[in-house]
Amino acid sequence: MPVRIYHGGSDNVVLAENSRNAYSKLKLNGSKKVEYIEFQGIGHNSWTKAFAQQDFLSWIFSQKQ
């Protein structure tokens, strides 16, 4: 299943390091369709920036299990 991980680089609620580690572990365990997208200067509300990405909704709705 394809996975995209979005995180704010300045998040002080959930550290970006946690998402970086999750991405690394997924890759180490053979995940081929995993992406990590970090927004520099963005805090905990990275979803605002993620939803603003041009391909966000089309990517979400094109995924199949």
PDBQT receptor file of N, H, CA, C and O in Angstrom, charges set to zero:
ATOM      1  N   MET A   1       0.845  -1.176   0.000  1.00  0.00    +0.000 N 
ATOM      2  CA  MET A   1       0.000   0.000   0.000  1.00  0.00    +0.000 C 
ATOM      3  C   MET A   1       0.890   1.238   0.000  1.00  0.00    +0.000 C 
ATOM      4  O   MET A   1       1.768   1.342   0.856  1.00  0.00    +0.000 OA
ATOM      5  N   PRO A   2       0.704   2.163  -0.908  1.00  0.00    +0.000 N 
ATOM      6  CA  PRO A   2       1.483   3.399  -0.918  1.00  0.00    +0.000 C 
ATOM      7  C   PRO A   2       1.227   4.225   0.336  1.00  0.00    +0.000 C 
ATOM      8  O   PRO A   2       0.104   4.288   0.838  1.00  0.00    +0.000 OA
ATOM      9  N   VAL A   3       2.284   4.854   0.829  1.00  0.00    +0.000 N 
ATOM     10  H   VAL A   3       3.195   4.803   0.421  1.00  0.00    +0.000 HD
ATOM     11  CA  VAL A   3       2.197   5.671   2.031  1.00  0.00    +0.000 C 
ATOM     12  C   VAL A   3       2.910   6.992   1.773  1.00  0.00    +0.000 C 
ATOM     13  O   VAL A   3       4.007   7.019   1.215  1.00  0.00    +0.000 OA
ATOM     14  N   ARG A   4       2.286   8.070   2.178  1.00  0.00    +0.000 N 
ATOM     15  H   ARG A   4       1.395   8.049   2.631  1.00  0.00    +0.000 HD
ATOM     16  CA  ARG A   4       2.940   9.379   2.211  1.00  0.00    +0.000 C 
ATOM     17  C   ARG A   4       2.917   9.853   3.650  1.00  0.00    +0.000 C 
ATOM     18  O   ARG A   4       1.874   9.851   4.304  1.00  0.00    +0.000 OA
ATOM     19  N   ILE A   5       4.076  10.258   4.133  1.00  0.00    +0.000 N 
ATOM     20  H   ILE A   5       4.923  10.260   3.601  1.00  0.00    +0.000 HD
ATOM     21  CA  ILE A   5       4.198  10.795   5.483  1.00  0.00    +0.000 C 
ATOM     22  C   ILE A   5       4.499  12.282   5.354  1.00  0.00    +0.000 C 
ATOM     23  O   ILE A   5       5.508  12.669   4.764  1.00  0.00    +0.000 OA
ATOM     24  N   TYR A   6       3.628  13.106   5.902  1.00  0.00    +0.000 N 
ATOM     25  H   TYR A   6       2.809  12.792   6.382  1.00  0.00    +0.000 HD
ATOM     26  CA  TYR A   6       3.826  14.556   5.913  1.00  0.00    +0.000 C 
ATOM     27  C   TYR A   6       4.170  14.988   7.334  1.00  0.00    +0.000 C 
ATOM     28  O   TYR A   6       3.581  14.502   8.300  1.00  0.00    +0.000 OA
ATOM     29  N   HIS A   7       5.125  15.902   7.451  1.00  0.00    +0.000 N 
ATOM     30  H   HIS A   7       5.603  16.296   6.666  1.00  0.00    +0.000 HD
ATOM     31  CA  HIS A   7       5.472  16.385   8.790  1.00  0.00    +0.000 C 
ATOM     32  C   HIS A   7       6.004  17.797   8.705  1.00  0.00    +0.000 C 
ATOM     33  O   HIS A   7       6.681  18.162   7.744  1.00  0.00    +0.000 OA
ATOM     34  N   GLY A   8       5.697  18.587   9.713  1.00  0.00    +0.000 N 
ATOM     35  H   GLY A   8       5.148  18.290  10.494  1.00  0.00    +0.000 HD
ATOM     36  CA  GLY A   8       6.254  19.933   9.827  1.00  0.00    +0.000 C 
ATOM     37  C   GLY A   8       7.625  19.864  10.473  1.00  0.00    +0.000 C 
ATOM     38  O   GLY A   8       7.784  19.278  11.544  1.00  0.00    +0.000 OA
ATOM     39  N   GLY A   9       8.604  20.455   9.834  1.00  0.00    +0.000 N 
ATOM     40  H   GLY A   9       8.475  20.932   8.964  1.00  0.00    +0.000 HD
ATOM     41  CA  GLY A   9       9.971  20.416  10.350  1.00  0.00    +0.000 C 
ATOM     42  C   GLY A   9      10.135  21.129  11.679  1.00  0.00    +0.000 C 
ATOM     43  O   GLY A   9      11.083  20.854  12.414  1.00  0.00    +0.000 OA
ATOM     44  N   SER A  10       9.223  22.046  12.001  1.00  0.00    +0.000 N 
ATOM     45  H   SER A  10       8.453  22.269  11.404  1.00  0.00    +0.000 HD
ATOM     46  CA  SER A  10       9.293  22.790  13.260  1.00  0.00    +0.000 C 
ATOM     47  C   SER A  10       8.235  22.333  14.258  1.00  0.00    +0.000 C 
ATOM     48  O   SER A  10       7.896  23.066  15.187  1.00  0.00    +0.000 OA
ATOM     49  N   ASP A  11       7.721  21.139  14.069  1.00  0.00    +0.000 N 
ATOM     50  H   ASP A  11       7.997  20.543  13.314  1.00  0.00    +0.000 HD
ATOM     51  CA  ASP A  11       6.697  20.594  14.972  1.00  0.00    +0.000 C 
ATOM     52  C   ASP A  11       7.308  20.361  16.347  1.00  0.00    +0.000 C 
ATOM     53  O   ASP A  11       8.271  19.605  16.478  1.00  0.00    +0.000 OA
ATOM     54  N   ASN A  12       6.756  21.002  17.371  1.00  0.00    +0.000 N 
ATOM     55  H   ASN A  12       5.974  21.616  17.265  1.00  0.00    +0.000 HD
ATOM     56  CA  ASN A  12       7.253  20.799  18.737  1.00  0.00    +0.000 C 
ATOM     57  C   ASN A  12       6.290  19.960  19.573  1.00  0.00    +0.000 C 
ATOM     58  O   ASN A  12       6.478  19.815  20.781  1.00  0.00    +0.000 OA
ATOM     59  N   VAL A  13       5.260  19.408  18.933  1.00  0.00    +0.000 N 
ATOM     60  H   VAL A  13       5.107  19.526  17.952  1.00  0.00    +0.000 HD
ATOM     61  CA  VAL A  13       4.321  18.513  19.621  1.00  0.00    +0.000 C 
ATOM     62  C   VAL A  13       4.714  17.062  19.339  1.00  0.00    +0.000 C 
ATOM     63  O   VAL A  13       4.856  16.256  20.260  1.00  0.00    +0.000 OA
ATOM     64  N   VAL A  14       4.885  16.747  18.080  1.00  0.00    +0.000 N 
ATOM     65  H   VAL A  14       4.770  17.401  17.332  1.00  0.00    +0.000 HD
ATOM     66  CA  VAL A  14       5.377  15.433  17.643  1.00  0.00    +0.000 C 
ATOM     67  C   VAL A  14       6.627  15.714  16.813  1.00  0.00    +0.000 C 
ATOM     68  O   VAL A  14       6.542  16.340  15.756  1.00  0.00    +0.000 OA
ATOM     69  N   LEU A  15       7.758  15.266  17.275  1.00  0.00    +0.000 N 
ATOM     70  H   LEU A  15       7.827  14.757  18.134  1.00  0.00    +0.000 HD
ATOM     71  CA  LEU A  15       9.022  15.583  16.602  1.00  0.00    +0.000 C 
ATOM     72  C   LEU A  15       9.097  14.947  15.218  1.00  0.00    +0.000 C 
ATOM     73  O   LEU A  15       8.684  13.806  15.013  1.00  0.00    +0.000 OA
ATOM     74  N   ALA A  16       9.636  15.717  14.275  1.00  0.00    +0.000 N 
ATOM     75  H   ALA A  16       9.972  16.644  14.442  1.00  0.00    +0.000 HD
ATOM     76  CA  ALA A  16       9.804  15.223  12.904  1.00  0.00    +0.000 C 
ATOM     77  C   ALA A  16      10.685  13.983  12.878  1.00  0.00    +0.000 C 
ATOM     78  O   ALA A  16      10.552  13.144  11.987  1.00  0.00    +0.000 OA
ATOM     79  N   GLU A  17      11.576  13.864  13.840  1.00  0.00    +0.000 N 
ATOM     80  H   GLU A  17      11.685  14.546  14.563  1.00  0.00    +0.000 HD
ATOM     81  CA  GLU A  17      12.451  12.691  13.922  1.00  0.00    +0.000 C 
ATOM     82  C   GLU A  17      11.639  11.395  13.975  1.00  0.00    +0.000 C 
ATOM     83  O   GLU A  17      12.068  10.373  13.441  1.00  0.00    +0.000 OA
ATOM     84  N   ASN A  18      10.473  11.436  14.615  1.00  0.00    +0.000 N 
ATOM     85  H   ASN A  18      10.125  12.266  15.049  1.00  0.00    +0.000 HD
ATOM     86  CA  ASN A  18       9.622  10.241  14.697  1.00  0.00    +0.000 C 
ATOM     87  C   ASN A  18       9.165   9.810  13.307  1.00  0.00    +0.000 C 
ATOM     88  O   ASN A  18       9.189   8.623  12.983  1.00  0.00    +0.000 OA
ATOM     89  N   SER A  19       8.755  10.759  12.498  1.00  0.00    +0.000 N 
ATOM     90  H   SER A  19       8.735  11.724  12.761  1.00  0.00    +0.000 HD
ATOM     91  CA  SER A  19       8.313  10.425  11.137  1.00  0.00    +0.000 C 
ATOM     92  C   SER A  19       9.484  10.018  10.255  1.00  0.00    +0.000 C 
ATOM     93  O   SER A  19       9.355   9.122   9.420  1.00  0.00    +0.000 OA
ATOM     94  N   ARG A  20      10.620  10.671  10.439  1.00  0.00    +0.000 N 
ATOM     95  H   ARG A  20      10.724  11.398  11.117  1.00  0.00    +0.000 HD
ATOM     96  CA  ARG A  20      11.822  10.275   9.683  1.00  0.00    +0.000 C 
ATOM     97  C   ARG A  20      12.197   8.834  10.005  1.00  0.00    +0.000 C 
ATOM     98  O   ARG A  20      12.545   8.058   9.114  1.00  0.00    +0.000 OA
ATOM     99  N   ASN A  21      12.123   8.484  11.287  1.00  0.00    +0.000 N 
ATOM    100  H   ASN A  21      11.841   9.114  12.011  1.00  0.00    +0.000 HD
ATOM    101  CA  ASN A  21      12.437   7.107  11.699  1.00  0.00    +0.000 C 
ATOM    102  C   ASN A  21      11.434   6.107  11.129  1.00  0.00    +0.000 C 
ATOM    103  O   ASN A  21      11.817   5.026  10.684  1.00  0.00    +0.000 OA
ATOM    104  N   ALA A  22      10.151   6.467  11.141  1.00  0.00    +0.000 N 
ATOM    105  H   ALA A  22       9.839   7.346  11.502  1.00  0.00    +0.000 HD
ATOM    106  CA  ALA A  22       9.124   5.577  10.585  1.00  0.00    +0.000 C 
ATOM    107  C   ALA A  22       9.382   5.350   9.097  1.00  0.00    +0.000 C 
ATOM    108  O   ALA A  22       9.293   4.222   8.613  1.00  0.00    +0.000 OA
ATOM    109  N   TYR A  23       9.700   6.421   8.375  1.00  0.00    +0.000 N 
ATOM    110  H   TYR A  23       9.772   7.337   8.768  1.00  0.00    +0.000 HD
ATOM    111  CA  TYR A  23      10.008   6.320   6.950  1.00  0.00    +0.000 C 
ATOM    112  C   TYR A  23      11.204   5.385   6.733  1.00  0.00    +0.000 C 
ATOM    113  O   TYR A  23      11.160   4.499   5.880  1.00  0.00    +0.000 OA
ATOM    114  N   SER A  24      12.262   5.588   7.506  1.00  0.00    +0.000 N 
ATOM    115  H   SER A  24      12.297   6.307   8.200  1.00  0.00    +0.000 HD
ATOM    116  CA  SER A  24      13.463   4.755   7.366  1.00  0.00    +0.000 C 
ATOM    117  C   SER A  24      13.163   3.286   7.627  1.00  0.00    +0.000 C 
ATOM    118  O   SER A  24      13.637   2.413   6.899  1.00  0.00    +0.000 OA
ATOM    119  N   LYS A  25      12.384   3.014   8.657  1.00  0.00    +0.000 N 
ATOM    120  H   LYS A  25      11.999   3.723   9.248  1.00  0.00    +0.000 HD
ATOM    121  CA  LYS A  25      12.054   1.618   8.984  1.00  0.00    +0.000 C 
ATOM    122  C   LYS A  25      11.197   0.970   7.901  1.00  0.00    +0.000 C 
ATOM    123  O   LYS A  25      11.390  -0.199   7.569  1.00  0.00    +0.000 OA
ATOM    124  N   LEU A  26      10.255   1.727   7.352  1.00  0.00    +0.000 N 
ATOM    125  H   LEU A  26      10.098   2.677   7.622  1.00  0.00    +0.000 HD
ATOM    126  CA  LEU A  26       9.433   1.200   6.264  1.00  0.00    +0.000 C 
ATOM    127  C   LEU A  26      10.311   0.845   5.064  1.00  0.00    +0.000 C 
ATOM    128  O   LEU A  26      10.150  -0.215   4.460  1.00  0.00    +0.000 OA
ATOM    129  N   LYS A  27      11.240   1.740   4.726  1.00  0.00    +0.000 N 
ATOM    130  H   LYS A  27      11.371   2.601   5.217  1.00  0.00    +0.000 HD
ATOM    131  CA  LYS A  27      12.146   1.483   3.600  1.00  0.00    +0.000 C 
ATOM    132  C   LYS A  27      13.033   0.269   3.878  1.00  0.00    +0.000 C 
ATOM    133  O   LYS A  27      13.226  -0.576   3.004  1.00  0.00    +0.000 OA
ATOM    134  N   LEU A  28      13.567   0.184   5.090  1.00  0.00    +0.000 N 
ATOM    135  H   LEU A  28      13.410   0.870   5.800  1.00  0.00    +0.000 HD
ATOM    136  CA  LEU A  28      14.428  -0.945   5.459  1.00  0.00    +0.000 C 
ATOM    137  C   LEU A  28      13.691  -2.275   5.398  1.00  0.00    +0.000 C 
ATOM    138  O   LEU A  28      14.293  -3.318   5.142  1.00  0.00    +0.000 OA
ATOM    139  N   ASN A  29      12.376  -2.229   5.636  1.00  0.00    +0.000 N 
ATOM    140  H   ASN A  29      11.887  -1.382   5.844  1.00  0.00    +0.000 HD
ATOM    141  CA  ASN A  29      11.578  -3.448   5.624  1.00  0.00    +0.000 C 
ATOM    142  C   ASN A  29      10.943  -3.727   4.267  1.00  0.00    +0.000 C 
ATOM    143  O   ASN A  29      10.039  -4.555   4.157  1.00  0.00    +0.000 OA
ATOM    144  N   GLY A  30      11.420  -3.032   3.234  1.00  0.00    +0.000 N 
ATOM    145  H   GLY A  30      12.154  -2.360   3.324  1.00  0.00    +0.000 HD
ATOM    146  CA  GLY A  30      11.009  -3.371   1.885  1.00  0.00    +0.000 C 
ATOM    147  C   GLY A  30       9.911  -2.538   1.263  1.00  0.00    +0.000 C 
ATOM    148  O   GLY A  30       9.502  -2.818   0.136  1.00  0.00    +0.000 OA
ATOM    149  N   SER A  31       9.418  -1.526   1.952  1.00  0.00    +0.000 N 
ATOM    150  H   SER A  31       9.749  -1.298   2.868  1.00  0.00    +0.000 HD
ATOM    151  CA  SER A  31       8.378  -0.690   1.353  1.00  0.00    +0.000 C 
ATOM    152  C   SER A  31       8.971   0.070   0.168  1.00  0.00    +0.000 C 
ATOM    153  O   SER A  31       9.983   0.758   0.299  1.00  0.00    +0.000 OA
ATOM    154  N   LYS A  32       8.334  -0.064  -0.970  1.00  0.00    +0.000 N 
ATOM    155  H   LYS A  32       7.511  -0.623  -1.077  1.00  0.00    +0.000 HD
ATOM    156  CA  LYS A  32       8.821   0.590  -2.180  1.00  0.00    +0.000 C 
ATOM    157  C   LYS A  32       8.015   1.835  -2.531  1.00  0.00    +0.000 C 
ATOM    158  O   LYS A  32       8.467   2.678  -3.306  1.00  0.00    +0.000 OA
ATOM    159  N   LYS A  33       6.828   1.945  -1.958  1.00  0.00    +0.000 N 
ATOM    160  H   LYS A  33       6.461   1.260  -1.328  1.00  0.00    +0.000 HD
ATOM    161  CA  LYS A  33       5.944   3.065  -2.280  1.00  0.00    +0.000 C 
ATOM    162  C   LYS A  33       5.697   3.924  -1.046  1.00  0.00    +0.000 C 
ATOM    163  O   LYS A  33       4.552   4.176  -0.670  1.00  0.00    +0.000 OA
ATOM    164  N   VAL A  34       6.773   4.364  -0.428  1.00  0.00    +0.000 N 
ATOM    165  H   VAL A  34       7.703   4.159  -0.734  1.00  0.00    +0.000 HD
ATOM    166  CA  VAL A  34       6.654   5.225   0.738  1.00  0.00    +0.000 C 
ATOM    167  C   VAL A  34       7.409   6.517   0.455  1.00  0.00    +0.000 C 
ATOM    168  O   VAL A  34       8.528   6.501  -0.057  1.00  0.00    +0.000 OA
ATOM    169  N   GLU A  35       6.775   7.634   0.797  1.00  0.00    +0.000 N 
ATOM    170  H   GLU A  35       5.866   7.646   1.213  1.00  0.00    +0.000 HD
ATOM    171  CA  GLU A  35       7.377   8.951   0.604  1.00  0.00    +0.000 C 
ATOM    172  C   GLU A  35       7.354   9.704   1.926  1.00  0.00    +0.000 C 
ATOM    173  O   GLU A  35       6.429   9.559   2.724  1.00  0.00    +0.000 OA
ATOM    174  N   TYR A  36       8.377  10.502   2.141  1.00  0.00    +0.000 N 
ATOM    175  H   TYR A  36       9.129  10.619   1.492  1.00  0.00    +0.000 HD
ATOM    176  CA  TYR A  36       8.427  11.372   3.318  1.00  0.00    +0.000 C 
ATOM    177  C   TYR A  36       8.535  12.801   2.825  1.00  0.00    +0.000 C 
ATOM    178  O   TYR A  36       9.448  13.142   2.073  1.00  0.00    +0.000 OA
ATOM    179  N   ILE A  37       7.604  13.632   3.250  1.00  0.00    +0.000 N 
ATOM    180  H   ILE A  37       6.862  13.356   3.861  1.00  0.00    +0.000 HD
ATOM    181  CA  ILE A  37       7.562  15.028   2.848  1.00  0.00    +0.000 C 
ATOM    182  C   ILE A  37       7.574  15.875   4.107  1.00  0.00    +0.000 C 
ATOM    183  O   ILE A  37       6.645  15.829   4.913  1.00  0.00    +0.000 OA
ATOM    184  N   GLU A  38       8.637  16.646   4.264  1.00  0.00    +0.000 N 
ATOM    185  H   GLU A  38       9.392  16.684   3.609  1.00  0.00    +0.000 HD
ATOM    186  CA  GLU A  38       8.775  17.493   5.441  1.00  0.00    +0.000 C 
ATOM    187  C   GLU A  38       8.703  18.956   5.011  1.00  0.00    +0.000 C 
ATOM    188  O   GLU A  38       9.404  19.382   4.093  1.00  0.00    +0.000 OA
ATOM    189  N   PHE A  39       7.858  19.704   5.680  1.00  0.00    +0.000 N 
ATOM    190  H   PHE A  39       7.289  19.358   6.426  1.00  0.00    +0.000 HD
ATOM    191  CA  PHE A  39       7.683  21.124   5.390  1.00  0.00    +0.000 C 
ATOM    192  C   PHE A  39       8.512  21.940   6.376  1.00  0.00    +0.000 C 
ATOM    193  O   PHE A  39       8.176  22.031   7.557  1.00  0.00    +0.000 OA
ATOM    194  N   GLN A  40       9.583  22.525   5.890  1.00  0.00    +0.000 N 
ATOM    195  H   GLN A  40       9.856  22.452   4.930  1.00  0.00    +0.000 HD
ATOM    196  CA  GLN A  40      10.456  23.339   6.737  1.00  0.00    +0.000 C 
ATOM    197  C   GLN A  40       9.709  24.588   7.209  1.00  0.00    +0.000 C 
ATOM    198  O   GLN A  40       8.971  25.213   6.447  1.00  0.00    +0.000 OA
ATOM    199  N   GLY A  41       9.915  24.934   8.472  1.00  0.00    +0.000 N 
ATOM    200  H   GLY A  41      10.515  24.426   9.090  1.00  0.00    +0.000 HD
ATOM    201  CA  GLY A  41       9.298  26.129   9.033  1.00  0.00    +0.000 C 
ATOM    202  C   GLY A  41       7.838  25.965   9.423  1.00  0.00    +0.000 C 
ATOM    203  O   GLY A  41       7.209  26.918   9.882  1.00  0.00    +0.000 OA
ATOM    204  N   ILE A  42       7.295  24.777   9.248  1.00  0.00    +0.000 N 
ATOM    205  H   ILE A  42       7.806  24.003   8.875  1.00  0.00    +0.000 HD
ATOM    206  CA  ILE A  42       5.893  24.501   9.593  1.00  0.00    +0.000 C 
ATOM    207  C   ILE A  42       5.871  23.723  10.905  1.00  0.00    +0.000 C 
ATOM    208  O   ILE A  42       6.679  22.821  11.123  1.00  0.00    +0.000 OA
ATOM    209  N   GLY A  43       4.931  24.091  11.775  1.00  0.00    +0.000 N 
ATOM    210  H   GLY A  43       4.274  24.824  11.598  1.00  0.00    +0.000 HD
ATOM    211  CA  GLY A  43       4.810  23.423  13.063  1.00  0.00    +0.000 C 
ATOM    212  C   GLY A  43       3.900  22.205  12.997  1.00  0.00    +0.000 C 
ATOM    213  O   GLY A  43       3.922  21.442  12.032  1.00  0.00    +0.000 OA
ATOM    214  N   HIS A  44       3.109  22.042  14.034  1.00  0.00    +0.000 N 
ATOM    215  H   HIS A  44       3.091  22.662  14.819  1.00  0.00    +0.000 HD
ATOM    216  CA  HIS A  44       2.276  20.851  14.175  1.00  0.00    +0.000 C 
ATOM    217  C   HIS A  44       1.134  20.784  13.157  1.00  0.00    +0.000 C 
ATOM    218  O   HIS A  44       0.588  19.705  12.924  1.00  0.00    +0.000 OA
ATOM    219  N   ASN A  45       0.772  21.889  12.560  1.00  0.00    +0.000 N 
ATOM    220  H   ASN A  45       1.215  22.765  12.749  1.00  0.00    +0.000 HD
ATOM    221  CA  ASN A  45      -0.362  21.887  11.629  1.00  0.00    +0.000 C 
ATOM    222  C   ASN A  45       0.085  21.635  10.180  1.00  0.00    +0.000 C 
ATOM    223  O   ASN A  45      -0.337  22.348   9.269  1.00  0.00    +0.000 OA
ATOM    224  N   SER A  46       0.911  20.654   9.974  1.00  0.00    +0.000 N 
ATOM    225  H   SER A  46       1.254  20.075  10.714  1.00  0.00    +0.000 HD
ATOM    226  CA  SER A  46       1.407  20.344   8.623  1.00  0.00    +0.000 C 
ATOM    227  C   SER A  46       0.287  19.893   7.685  1.00  0.00    +0.000 C 
ATOM    228  O   SER A  46       0.461  19.916   6.466  1.00  0.00    +0.000 OA
ATOM    229  N   TRP A  47      -0.846  19.489   8.229  1.00  0.00    +0.000 N 
ATOM    230  H   TRP A  47      -0.987  19.470   9.218  1.00  0.00    +0.000 HD
ATOM    231  CA  TRP A  47      -1.963  19.060   7.384  1.00  0.00    +0.000 C 
ATOM    232  C   TRP A  47      -2.451  20.203   6.490  1.00  0.00    +0.000 C 
ATOM    233  O   TRP A  47      -2.919  19.955   5.378  1.00  0.00    +0.000 OA
ATOM    234  N   THR A  48      -2.348  21.446   6.959  1.00  0.00    +0.000 N 
ATOM    235  H   THR A  48      -1.968  21.647   7.862  1.00  0.00    +0.000 HD
ATOM    236  CA  THR A  48      -2.764  22.583   6.136  1.00  0.00    +0.000 C 
ATOM    237  C   THR A  48      -1.929  22.641   4.862  1.00  0.00    +0.000 C 
ATOM    238  O   THR A  48      -2.470  22.812   3.770  1.00  0.00    +0.000 OA
ATOM    239  N   LYS A  49      -0.635  22.501   4.999  1.00  0.00    +0.000 N 
ATOM    240  H   LYS A  49      -0.196  22.363   5.886  1.00  0.00    +0.000 HD
ATOM    241  CA  LYS A  49       0.281  22.514   3.856  1.00  0.00    +0.000 C 
ATOM    242  C   LYS A  49       0.096  21.254   3.010  1.00  0.00    +0.000 C 
ATOM    243  O   LYS A  49       0.156  21.321   1.783  1.00  0.00    +0.000 OA
ATOM    244  N   ALA A  50      -0.125  20.122   3.644  1.00  0.00    +0.000 N 
ATOM    245  H   ALA A  50      -0.173  20.067   4.641  1.00  0.00    +0.000 HD
ATOM    246  CA  ALA A  50      -0.319  18.863   2.908  1.00  0.00    +0.000 C 
ATOM    247  C   ALA A  50      -1.571  18.942   2.032  1.00  0.00    +0.000 C 
ATOM    248  O   ALA A  50      -1.527  18.600   0.850  1.00  0.00    +0.000 OA
ATOM    249  N   PHE A  51      -2.676  19.389   2.608  1.00  0.00    +0.000 N 
ATOM    250  H   PHE A  51      -2.712  19.667   3.568  1.00  0.00    +0.000 HD
ATOM    251  CA  PHE A  51      -3.918  19.497   1.846  1.00  0.00    +0.000 C 
ATOM    252  C   PHE A  51      -3.813  20.511   0.717  1.00  0.00    +0.000 C 
ATOM    253  O   PHE A  51      -4.560  20.426  -0.258  1.00  0.00    +0.000 OA
ATOM    254  N   ALA A  52      -2.901  21.465   0.830  1.00  0.00    +0.000 N 
ATOM    255  H   ALA A  52      -2.295  21.534   1.622  1.00  0.00    +0.000 HD
ATOM    256  CA  ALA A  52      -2.712  22.487  -0.196  1.00  0.00    +0.000 C 
ATOM    257  C   ALA A  52      -1.863  21.997  -1.371  1.00  0.00    +0.000 C 
ATOM    258  O   ALA A  52      -1.762  22.680  -2.390  1.00  0.00    +0.000 OA
ATOM    259  N   GLN A  53      -1.257  20.824  -1.233  1.00  0.00    +0.000 N 
ATOM    260  H   GLN A  53      -1.339  20.269  -0.405  1.00  0.00    +0.000 HD
ATOM    261  CA  GLN A  53      -0.447  20.289  -2.330  1.00  0.00    +0.000 C 
ATOM    262  C   GLN A  53      -1.353  19.988  -3.519  1.00  0.00    +0.000 C 
ATOM    263  O   GLN A  53      -2.449  19.450  -3.363  1.00  0.00    +0.000 OA
ATOM    264  N   GLN A  54      -0.881  20.340  -4.696  1.00  0.00    +0.000 N 
ATOM    265  H   GLN A  54       0.009  20.777  -4.823  1.00  0.00    +0.000 HD
ATOM    266  CA  GLN A  54      -1.709  20.229  -5.897  1.00  0.00    +0.000 C 
ATOM    267  C   GLN A  54      -2.234  18.813  -6.133  1.00  0.00    +0.000 C 
ATOM    268  O   GLN A  54      -3.364  18.639  -6.591  1.00  0.00    +0.000 OA
ATOM    269  N   ASP A  55      -1.424  17.806  -5.824  1.00  0.00    +0.000 N 
ATOM    270  H   ASP A  55      -0.507  17.947  -5.452  1.00  0.00    +0.000 HD
ATOM    271  CA  ASP A  55      -1.832  16.433  -6.126  1.00  0.00    +0.000 C 
ATOM    272  C   ASP A  55      -2.367  15.673  -4.914  1.00  0.00    +0.000 C 
ATOM    273  O   ASP A  55      -2.595  14.467  -5.001  1.00  0.00    +0.000 OA
ATOM    274  N   PHE A  56      -2.570  16.352  -3.791  1.00  0.00    +0.000 N 
ATOM    275  H   PHE A  56      -2.385  17.332  -3.721  1.00  0.00    +0.000 HD
ATOM    276  CA  PHE A  56      -2.948  15.644  -2.562  1.00  0.00    +0.000 C 
ATOM    277  C   PHE A  56      -4.214  14.812  -2.729  1.00  0.00    +0.000 C 
ATOM    278  O   PHE A  56      -4.189  13.600  -2.511  1.00  0.00    +0.000 OA
ATOM    279  N   LEU A  57      -5.303  15.438  -3.109  1.00  0.00    +0.000 N 
ATOM    280  H   LEU A  57      -5.323  16.422  -3.286  1.00  0.00    +0.000 HD
ATOM    281  CA  LEU A  57      -6.569  14.696  -3.203  1.00  0.00    +0.000 C 
ATOM    282  C   LEU A  57      -6.551  13.662  -4.318  1.00  0.00    +0.000 C 
ATOM    283  O   LEU A  57      -7.059  12.555  -4.138  1.00  0.00    +0.000 OA
ATOM    284  N   SER A  58      -5.979  13.999  -5.461  1.00  0.00    +0.000 N 
ATOM    285  H   SER A  58      -5.566  14.898  -5.607  1.00  0.00    +0.000 HD
ATOM    286  CA  SER A  58      -5.930  13.016  -6.548  1.00  0.00    +0.000 C 
ATOM    287  C   SER A  58      -5.076  11.816  -6.144  1.00  0.00    +0.000 C 
ATOM    288  O   SER A  58      -5.399  10.681  -6.496  1.00  0.00    +0.000 OA
ATOM    289  N   TRP A  59      -3.985  12.057  -5.407  1.00  0.00    +0.000 N 
ATOM    290  H   TRP A  59      -3.723  12.979  -5.122  1.00  0.00    +0.000 HD
ATOM    291  CA  TRP A  59      -3.142  10.948  -4.954  1.00  0.00    +0.000 C 
ATOM    292  C   TRP A  59      -3.916  10.072  -3.967  1.00  0.00    +0.000 C 
ATOM    293  O   TRP A  59      -3.932   8.848  -4.099  1.00  0.00    +0.000 OA
ATOM    294  N   ILE A  60      -4.548  10.695  -2.989  1.00  0.00    +0.000 N 
ATOM    295  H   ILE A  60      -4.535  11.689  -2.882  1.00  0.00    +0.000 HD
ATOM    296  CA  ILE A  60      -5.315   9.949  -1.974  1.00  0.00    +0.000 C 
ATOM    297  C   ILE A  60      -6.373   9.065  -2.636  1.00  0.00    +0.000 C 
ATOM    298  O   ILE A  60      -6.477   7.876  -2.336  1.00  0.00    +0.000 OA
ATOM    299  N   PHE A  61      -7.153   9.658  -3.537  1.00  0.00    +0.000 N 
ATOM    300  H   PHE A  61      -7.069  10.625  -3.781  1.00  0.00    +0.000 HD
ATOM    301  CA  PHE A  61      -8.272   8.924  -4.128  1.00  0.00    +0.000 C 
ATOM    302  C   PHE A  61      -7.855   7.944  -5.216  1.00  0.00    +0.000 C 
ATOM    303  O   PHE A  61      -8.683   7.161  -5.682  1.00  0.00    +0.000 OA
ATOM    304  N   SER A  62      -6.601   7.969  -5.630  1.00  0.00    +0.000 N 
ATOM    305  H   SER A  62      -5.929   8.605  -5.252  1.00  0.00    +0.000 HD
ATOM    306  CA  SER A  62      -6.151   7.013  -6.649  1.00  0.00    +0.000 C 
ATOM    307  C   SER A  62      -5.549   5.758  -6.023  1.00  0.00    +0.000 C 
ATOM    308  O   SER A  62      -5.190   4.826  -6.743  1.00  0.00    +0.000 OA
ATOM    309  N   GLN A  63      -5.433   5.717  -4.700  1.00  0.00    +0.000 N 
ATOM    310  H   GLN A  63      -5.725   6.474  -4.115  1.00  0.00    +0.000 HD
ATOM    311  CA  GLN A  63      -4.800   4.571  -4.040  1.00  0.00    +0.000 C 
ATOM    312  C   GLN A  63      -5.798   3.405  -3.917  1.00  0.00    +0.000 C 
ATOM    313  O   GLN A  63      -6.975   3.575  -3.597  1.00  0.00    +0.000 OA
ATOM    314  N   LYS A  64      -5.257   2.232  -4.189  1.00  0.00    +0.000 N 
ATOM    315  H   LYS A  64      -4.302   2.094  -4.449  1.00  0.00    +0.000 HD
ATOM    316  CA  LYS A  64      -6.038   0.998  -4.070  1.00  0.00    +0.000 C 
ATOM    317  C   LYS A  64      -5.245   0.022  -3.219  1.00  0.00    +0.000 C 
ATOM    318  O   LYS A  64      -4.015   0.020  -3.249  1.00  0.00    +0.000 OA
ATOM    319  N   GLN A  65      -5.933  -0.788  -2.479  1.00  0.00    +0.000 N 
ATOM    320  H   GLN A  65      -6.932  -0.787  -2.455  1.00  0.00    +0.000 HD
ATOM    321  CA  GLN A  65      -5.271  -1.769  -1.633  1.00  0.00    +0.000 C 
ATOM    322  C   GLN A  65      -4.971  -3.013  -2.401  1.00  0.00    +0.000 C 
ATOM    323  O   GLN A  65      -4.410  -3.959  -1.848  1.00  0.00    +0.000 OA
TER     324      GLN A  65
